[in-house]
């Protein structure tokens, strides 16, 4: 199995949305709209960039053999961040992980230690809406000055994650902020604390990244750019 970069992400709230016909319909509409928007990009990645893509329901897998110059790693990171931003615009929040390791990508199957680790690491994202990078991958990125991914760091737990808002334009950012505020206000008193915490984390990241009007219910999490100064 070749040394590869492997990314796995899936949507938050899939199971809970399916419990009610109305929320299931809304969630499905978001998935379908995001999928239609992203289909041309993902086809180009597979055809011209040497990146394997699997897409099933609310989950996405991207993988590529590591090149000597590290460009394939950057391609996966940047394009998955763009995918995450598009999903967020349509109201679907992704959480996942990106790792480096042995991986097989074939016509019909993806398999290997890297995929198993990415799926396991995704569970460690906690009450945060983020796609995290393994520490080995962060080491590779920070020790190669030629690589310039858009990666942020959550200073509260020293976790690197995709800075997906970098790839979201002003209109999409306003739409996301509106959606966050509406969703948070609509939470019932009996709502799961984890749901509230995820929205508060995302609001804190939004406030850090997008200057101007802030989201008032944000948590106190602090962030910085990978290799940057505290913010």
N, C-alpha and C positions, 0 to 999 in steps of 0.2 A: 504494500500500500504506500503510495507516495506521500511525502510530507506536504500537508495541505493547510489551507485556512478554511475553517468550517463555521458557518453561522446558522443558528437555529432560533426562530422566534415564533411565538403564537400570541393570539389575542387574549386580553383580559376580559373576563365577564362572559365568556361563551356559554358556560354551563348555566349560570344564573339567568342569562337572557332567554334561554330556551324553556324556562319554566312557565312563561306566560306568552300567549300567542301574540299580543301586541308588541312586547319587547323583542320577541324573536323575529318578528317581521322587520322592525326597525334595525336590528343588528344585521340581519341578512341583507337589507338594502345597502347598509354601509359597506359590508364585505363585497357585494356585487359591484358597487360604484367604484371602490378602490381597485378591485381586480380589473375592471375594464380600463381604468386610467393607467394601470401599471403594465398591462399585457404587452404593449409594444416595447417598453424598456426591457422587460425580462427576456423577451425574444431576442432582442439585440445582444444582450449580455451573453446568452447561450451561443449565438451564431458567430459573433465577432470578437468577444472578449475572453473566451475560454472559461467562462464561469458556469458551473452547473447549477440549475435551479429546479427545485421541486416545490410544488404549490398544492396544498390540499386543505380545503375548507378554510380554517382560520390560522393555519400554520404555513411557514415558509422556511425552506432550507436553501442556503447558497454555499457553494464550495468551489475551490480552485486550487490547483497545484501551486505550490509556492515557487515563484520565479526568483532568479538570482538577485535581481534589483529590487524585489519586494513590491513591484507594481501590482501584482495580482492581489496581494493583501490590501493595498489601498483601494483597488477597484471594488472589492467585496465590501469593505468598510463604508466607503462613500455611497455606493449604490444601495446598501441596506439602510443607511441613514435616510436616503431619499425615499425608500419604500416606507420606512417608519413614519416619516413626515406626511406622506400621502395618505396612509391609513389614518393618521391622527386627524387630518383634515376632514375625513369622512366619518369621524366619530369612533374609530376602532383603534384602541391603544395596544401597542405591541410590547411584549417583554421577552427577553431572550439573552443569548450569550454568543460570543465569538471566541474560538480557540484555534490553536495550531497543533497539528498532530497527524498521525497516519489516517488516511481516509481513502475509500474506494467509491468513485462515482462512475456508475455504468449506465447503460441504456435503460435498465429496469430497476436498479437497486442502488441505494446509498448505504454504506456500512463501514464501520471502523471505530477505533478508540476515540477519535476526535469527535465524532458525532455523539457517541455515548456521553462524553464529557461535556459537550455543549448543552445537551438536554439536561444533564444533572446540574450544571452550573446555572442554568436558567432558573432553577428552583431557589437559588440563593440570591436572586435579585431582590427579595424581600418586598416590603410595602412601597415599592417604587416602580414607576413606569419607565424602565430603562432596558437597553440591551447592553450588557456588560462585556468587558474584554478580560480574558484570562491574564494573569500577572505575567506569564511568559510572553504573551503577545505584546503587552505594554512595554516590557523590557526591550523587545525587538524594535518597537516603534521609537522609543526614546533614545536608543543607541544607534540609530541610523538617521543622520541629519537630512538625508535625501528624501525621507518619508515625511509627509505633512498631512496626516489625517485630521479630520475634525472630531476630536475626542475631548470630552470633559471629565472632570473628576469630582465625585461627591466627597467633600472633605470630612464629612461626619463619619464615614467608614472607609475612606481611602479607596473607593471603587471607581475605576474608569468605565465610562459608558459612551455610547454614540451621542454626539451633539447634534441630534436630528433637526433641531430648530434652525440650525445654520442653513439648511436646505429648504426652509419653508418661507415663502415670501410674505409681504405685509398683509395682504388680504387673507391668506390662509392663517396667519398668526392671529389676526383679529377674530376670525371664525373659531379658532381653537379656544381663545380666551373666553369668548361668548359661551361656547359649549361647556367649558369647565365651570363657569359661574352658574349657568343654568342647571347643570347636573348637580352641583354641590348644594344649591338652594333647594333642589327637589328631594334631597336625601331625607328619608323619614328618620325620626328620632331613634327608631329601633334598628337603623341600618348597621351593617357589619362595620366595626371600627377599622378593619383593614381596607375597606372601600374608601372610607373617609381619608385614611392615611395616604393612600395612593394618589388621590386627587390633591391633597395638600402638598405632597412631594412634587407632583407635576407643576403645581402652581408656583412653588419655590424655584424650580428650575426655569420656568417661564419668566418669572420676575428677574432672575439673574441674567438671562439671555436677552430679554426684550425690555429695553429701557422705555420709560414713559409711564403710562397708567399701570399700576400694579394690581395684582389679585390679592384681596385683603385676607383671605383665609389660608394663605400659604404657610407651610411649616417654616421653621427657622434653619433649614438645611443651607449649607454654604457650598459654593462650587468654584472651580477654577478650570482654566484650560489645561490640557495635559502639558506639563512642563512649564506652566505659567505661574503667575503670582496669585495669591489668595484673593477671593472676591466675595 
